[in-house]
Each structure stands twice: as C-alpha cells, then as structure tokens.
Amino acid sequence: MLNPDWCFDLPDKDAEFGHGLHKYFMLDNYVNVNCASYGVSPNYVVKARKRYMEEIEKNPDLHFRTKHKKMLEERRNLVAEYMNADPEGIVFTFNVPEGMNTLLRSLKYEKGDKIFHFSVSYPSTKMVINHVMEKFGLDQIIMPMTKDIIDSDEKILERIEEYVDKYGDQIRVAVIEHIIFMPTVVLPAKAMVKIFREKGIPCIVDGAHGFGTIDLNIKDIDHDFYITTVHKWSYVPKSVGVVYVRKEFRDQVHPSCIVLEPGRGFQEEFSYVGTRDYTSIYAIKEALEFRNLFGDKKIKEYCKKTVIEGAKRAAEIWGTKLLITDENRLTTMCCVKYPIQDRAVMEKYNELGLAMLNNHKTYPVFVEYEGVCYIRFSAQIYNEVRDYEYHALATLNHIKDLKNSGQLQ
C-alpha cells in the first residue's frame, strides 16, 4: 500500500512520461541518458529508505534482532513474484559482481576444469573468472561474439553447440549473459541454458540488465543460477543485487562474506552478512509500488521506444549509425557509433566523459566493439527524444572545442 504521507511525491497514474516527471526525481540540472550504469530512485523511494535508516538508528538492537529477517523475507517474496521464481532460491547481494564472486568461488573444481564464457562478458566477470582459474588451476574457453555471430540468435546457438560438442566433458560451468552490456543485445537465454543442461553443464546467467527491462520467468527457463541487479532499472536505491540458485545447488553456495557458520542453510547464511546498510533492500517495497503505479509493461515499452528513437536521432545528427538495428533484440539500451574514430578518443574515455559532464551536464558512456567507438544510450520514464538530441549536439560542440585547442586532430 502506498504511504499516504508521501503521496505528494507521486505522479498521477495517468501522468505522461517525459520531462514532466523530473520533479518526482532528484536529478539536478543534468540530462541523464545513462541510467543503465547506476539507476535512479524517485523521491518517494528515497524518503522510504531514509525512514528505514531512522528507524534502525532509534533502536539498532531491536531492528537487527527482531525485524531484519522478516523484512528481508518480505522483499524476497516481492522479487520472487516479479521474476516468477521460487523465493527460497533467492538471496540478496549488493551488486552483480558480488553475486558472480559468490557463485564462482562457491563451486567445487578439479584441476584442469574449464570455464566457458563469451568474449563480451562484463570486465569484472572476466576478472573473477581469472581469479578462480589461477586459484584452482583451471582453464577457460572464450567464445568470440563477433558482429556476424551476435546479429543472429541462430548463429549464437549453433556456435555454442559447436563448443559444447567439442569441450562439453571439460566444461565445469558456463557463464553467459542475458543482455550483453555492450552491444546491448538480448540473448536467447532459455535456448542457451538448454544446450548446456543437456550436457550436464551448470550455467550462470548474468542478467544484470534483466530486472525491469524484459519479462523474467525463472521457473520457465529453469535456471541453475541467475544474477540480476534490482537498482539499475526498477527505482530501487543503490545498490541491490539478486542471486537465484536452483535447489540442487543451494547447499554448495555460500556468501562471499561469511559471517554465519556454513551449514546453517542457504537462506540463513545470506540473511545477515555483517553490519551493513540493508535499507536499499528494504526499499524494494516502495520502488515496486512506484513502478506498479504506472504498470510494468507501460514503463518497458516507453523506455525502449524512447531510447531507440533517441539513438536514431543522435545517429542522424552525427552522421553515423546504430550498432544493432534489429529492434526486436534491443531493450532499453542502444549503442550509436561515435562521430569521430580517433585513437586519441579511445584512449581518453574517462577524461572526455568527465569534460562532457562538467561542461554540458550530460555523460557519454563510451564502449568499444571490434575496434569501433560507440556511445551507449539508455532511457527512463523521465527521458524524451530531445535529451538525446541535446547530448548529440553537445558532443559535436565538445569535439569542436577539442579540435580548436589541438587536443584532437
């Protein structure tokens, strides 16, 4: 139930999406076309989290000893309902990298086992894989995700089958993406999991961008392991991750930070991982209330439509093109080729991004794919196409300034 004391922080359920919703968020003189990195919480949810913090400080002993576990269970049930998953298989982490560490470092290996993953896996995922390889004497199998492969679900599945046929007996675990962070393609998770399952290979699915952008159905896909981020797209405060573990694996998985004695049970071990700020998890309740005000379907459709139209407009202004043109394979993110392809640009991503942020109040997420530089755009319900037009024009002005100053040729 919506909190009546904060209803002035809520728009009408029939309110039009776009700039009219800015007042319900805390964005300050900032054209945010990058909600995909960190997410944004509305005022209604921020106030809820603040209230939870205040309640804890009034009596920490009472909270952690009598209320915490029940509140965690209630939020777990909400997430399970949204994902159509068994709530007993869901635990919270603080982000996807923590979830990936939890799973890969919990599994048992034998020297020489192999970990399968894609060439476009998220950088921190590759780091965890490398750490586990070094620690346990493992090898890796990297499947290249070149443009000709990534453009076709059929080719992706055919190539996976080739790798499984060749290396299946050696693969201990497969790590695959549901939505690739770059080039932002939705992959056929159910079909991929099925291929590995038929060879008896457990599969970790990185669904960092799944919660809030696509229709999740964990029971239908019957995942072994699924990791997602709740704060990126669903208005939950930073930061909350979710790990789903299939029943047969739950006794093998333990928190990356062990506080309670292993063997207490899957849910019990993850229920308390030390004195941390759990208020973002508690605020899942209010974040989903805000989301339900408009309806999940309406939000997803608007964000997808806005980012695709905005990306096309940016490409038009820059005289470039979208990396992925099949709209059926996109969600709420889209990559556009940067207007100049200069090594100096690719070597100064962070510097250029911060300059845009400081001088133009907008931030470009630079990504590189097959030697080409792109900007990854994303959209939320407060965005309009003109945000992407503004960003594109600001980019051209910024490039002009860099050339005039001799920093770019």
Summary of the structure (lengths in Angstrom):
residues: 409
radius of gyration: 21.9
end to end distance: 57.9
largest distance: 64.6
contacts: 1324
relative contact order: 0.15
helix: 50%
strand: 15%
